[in-house]
Amino acid sequence: MQISNEPHFVLDITSNSLLKIISLLVSRPQTKSRFEITSGGEEHSVVKVPAAHPDQVAFDLVAIVDPVSRGAQKLGPILQVLQDVLNCNIRLFLNSVEKNSDMPVKR
């Protein structure tokens, strides 16, 4: 196996070195755990974007955001690119705060 597209830099990886790399990566403990998000109702506060190709394998992306936060404004284009590049189903949970003194909309 060769890694690199550049002609002057080619790194040959043998099966033994690949297995050593995999064993090092697998032995590290997982720092984050996954959990399933259960919701009471998805009819009012969830935006669902289906996969572009439903007949193919699709990733499931779930995001929980405050709709008026700066993070949500940055996340929108990222999710759009991921949906275009990866075939994925997106569920976007809108979790707004109860009281907003000012709207932090920046463009």
C-alpha positions as YAML, in Angstrom:
chain: A
units: angstrom
residues:
- id: 1
  name: MET
  ca: [0.00, 0.00, 0.00]
- id: 2
  name: GLN
  ca: [1.32, 3.45, -0.86]
- id: 3
  name: ILE
  ca: [0.28, 6.57, 0.97]
- id: 4
  name: SER
  ca: [0.65, 9.93, -0.78]
- id: 5
  name: ASN
  ca: [-0.23, 11.34, -4.16]
- id: 6
  name: GLU
  ca: [2.99, 13.27, -4.47]
- id: 7
  name: PRO
  ca: [5.60, 11.58, -6.71]
- id: 8
  name: HIS
  ca: [8.62, 12.52, -4.59]
- id: 9
  name: PHE
  ca: [7.12, 11.27, -1.31]
- id: 10
  name: VAL
  ca: [5.96, 7.67, -1.25]
- id: 11
  name: LEU
  ca: [5.55, 5.69, 1.95]
- id: 12
  name: ASP
  ca: [5.18, 1.95, 1.59]
- id: 13
  name: ILE
  ca: [3.18, 0.32, 4.34]
- id: 14
  name: THR
  ca: [3.40, -3.43, 4.77]
- id: 15
  name: SER
  ca: [0.68, -5.53, 6.31]
- id: 16
  name: ASN
  ca: [2.77, -5.98, 9.49]
- id: 17
  name: SER
  ca: [3.19, -2.25, 10.04]
- id: 18
  name: LEU
  ca: [-0.48, -1.68, 9.28]
- id: 19
  name: LEU
  ca: [-1.48, -4.25, 11.91]
- id: 20
  name: LYS
  ca: [0.84, -2.60, 14.44]
- id: 21
  name: ILE
  ca: [-0.77, 0.79, 13.77]
- id: 22
  name: ILE
  ca: [-4.25, -0.67, 14.12]
- id: 23
  name: SER
  ca: [-3.37, -2.41, 17.39]
- id: 24
  name: LEU
  ca: [-2.06, 0.86, 18.81]
- id: 25
  name: LEU
  ca: [-5.21, 2.74, 17.83]
- id: 26
  name: VAL
  ca: [-7.61, 0.06, 19.06]
- id: 27
  name: SER
  ca: [-5.92, -0.25, 22.45]
- id: 28
  name: ARG
  ca: [-6.64, 3.39, 23.26]
- id: 29
  name: PRO
  ca: [-9.81, 3.79, 25.32]
- id: 30
  name: GLN
  ca: [-12.69, 5.63, 23.73]
- id: 31
  name: THR
  ca: [-12.98, 9.04, 25.40]
- id: 32
  name: LYS
  ca: [-16.49, 9.85, 24.25]
- id: 33
  name: SER
  ca: [-19.51, 7.63, 24.50]
- id: 34
  name: ARG
  ca: [-22.46, 7.51, 22.14]
- id: 35
  name: PHE
  ca: [-26.03, 7.61, 23.28]
- id: 36
  name: GLU
  ca: [-29.41, 7.49, 21.62]
- id: 37
  name: ILE
  ca: [-31.50, 10.64, 21.63]
- id: 38
  name: THR
  ca: [-35.11, 10.00, 22.47]
- id: 39
  name: SER
  ca: [-37.62, 12.74, 21.99]
- id: 40
  name: GLY
  ca: [-41.24, 13.10, 22.97]
- id: 41
  name: GLY
  ca: [-42.38, 14.66, 19.75]
- id: 42
  name: GLU
  ca: [-40.71, 15.54, 16.51]
- id: 43
  name: GLU
  ca: [-43.49, 17.38, 14.74]
- id: 44
  name: HIS
  ca: [-42.71, 20.96, 15.85]
- id: 45
  name: SER
  ca: [-39.05, 21.27, 16.81]
- id: 46
  name: VAL
  ca: [-37.16, 18.90, 14.51]
- id: 47
  name: VAL
  ca: [-36.01, 19.57, 10.96]
- id: 48
  name: LYS
  ca: [-35.59, 16.33, 9.02]
- id: 49
  name: VAL
  ca: [-33.56, 16.27, 5.81]
- id: 50
  name: PRO
  ca: [-33.69, 12.89, 4.05]
- id: 51
  name: ALA
  ca: [-30.74, 11.36, 2.25]
- id: 52
  name: ALA
  ca: [-30.27, 12.33, -1.38]
- id: 53
  name: HIS
  ca: [-30.06, 8.67, -2.41]
- id: 54
  name: PRO
  ca: [-32.41, 6.64, -0.17]
- id: 55
  name: ASP
  ca: [-31.59, 3.38, -1.97]
- id: 56
  name: GLN
  ca: [-27.92, 3.58, -0.90]
- id: 57
  name: VAL
  ca: [-26.23, 3.37, 2.49]
- id: 58
  name: ALA
  ca: [-26.80, 6.55, 4.50]
- id: 59
  name: PHE
  ca: [-25.26, 8.06, 7.62]
- id: 60
  name: ASP
  ca: [-27.52, 9.39, 10.39]
- id: 61
  name: LEU
  ca: [-26.51, 12.86, 11.59]
- id: 62
  name: VAL
  ca: [-28.21, 14.31, 14.65]
- id: 63
  name: ALA
  ca: [-27.57, 17.86, 15.85]
- id: 64
  name: ILE
  ca: [-29.10, 19.77, 18.76]
- id: 65
  name: VAL
  ca: [-28.78, 23.55, 18.51]
- id: 66
  name: ASP
  ca: [-30.19, 26.79, 19.80]
- id: 67
  name: PRO
  ca: [-31.60, 28.21, 16.54]
- id: 68
  name: VAL
  ca: [-30.46, 31.80, 17.18]
- id: 69
  name: SER
  ca: [-26.96, 30.99, 18.44]
- id: 70
  name: ARG
  ca: [-23.79, 31.73, 16.50]
- id: 71
  name: GLY
  ca: [-22.94, 28.04, 16.60]
- id: 72
  name: ALA
  ca: [-26.19, 27.16, 14.84]
- id: 73
  name: GLN
  ca: [-25.47, 29.73, 12.16]
- id: 74
  name: LYS
  ca: [-22.07, 28.14, 11.55]
- id: 75
  name: LEU
  ca: [-23.46, 24.60, 11.67]
- id: 76
  name: GLY
  ca: [-26.02, 25.13, 8.89]
- id: 77
  name: PRO
  ca: [-23.56, 25.31, 5.98]
- id: 78
  name: ILE
  ca: [-21.48, 22.48, 7.47]
- id: 79
  name: LEU
  ca: [-24.53, 20.20, 7.59]
- id: 80
  name: GLN
  ca: [-25.42, 21.18, 4.04]
- id: 81
  name: VAL
  ca: [-21.96, 20.21, 2.77]
- id: 82
  name: LEU
  ca: [-22.06, 16.94, 4.71]
- id: 83
  name: GLN
  ca: [-25.46, 16.15, 3.22]
- id: 84
  name: ASP
  ca: [-24.11, 16.83, -0.28]
- id: 85
  name: VAL
  ca: [-20.84, 14.91, 0.14]
- id: 86
  name: LEU
  ca: [-22.04, 12.04, 2.30]
- id: 87
  name: ASN
  ca: [-25.35, 10.38, 1.70]
- id: 88
  name: CYS
  ca: [-26.91, 11.12, 5.10]
- id: 89
  name: ASN
  ca: [-30.18, 11.59, 6.92]
- id: 90
  name: ILE
  ca: [-30.08, 14.73, 9.06]
- id: 91
  name: ARG
  ca: [-32.22, 15.40, 12.12]
- id: 92
  name: LEU
  ca: [-31.77, 18.90, 13.50]
- id: 93
  name: PHE
  ca: [-33.32, 19.41, 16.94]
- id: 94
  name: LEU
  ca: [-34.09, 23.06, 17.64]
- id: 95
  name: ASN
  ca: [-33.64, 23.63, 21.37]
- id: 96
  name: SER
  ca: [-34.04, 27.32, 22.07]
- id: 97
  name: VAL
  ca: [-33.52, 29.06, 25.40]
- id: 98
  name: GLU
  ca: [-36.59, 30.35, 27.19]
- id: 99
  name: LYS
  ca: [-35.59, 34.02, 27.36]
- id: 100
  name: ASN
  ca: [-33.47, 35.87, 24.82]
- id: 101
  name: SER
  ca: [-32.51, 39.40, 25.77]
- id: 102
  name: ASP
  ca: [-30.83, 40.02, 22.43]
- id: 103
  name: MET
  ca: [-30.63, 38.16, 19.16]
- id: 104
  name: PRO
  ca: [-26.99, 37.31, 18.38]
- id: 105
  name: VAL
  ca: [-27.48, 37.13, 14.61]
- id: 106
  name: LYS
  ca: [-24.22, 37.95, 12.84]
- id: 107
  name: ARG
  ca: [-23.63, 37.73, 9.11]
...
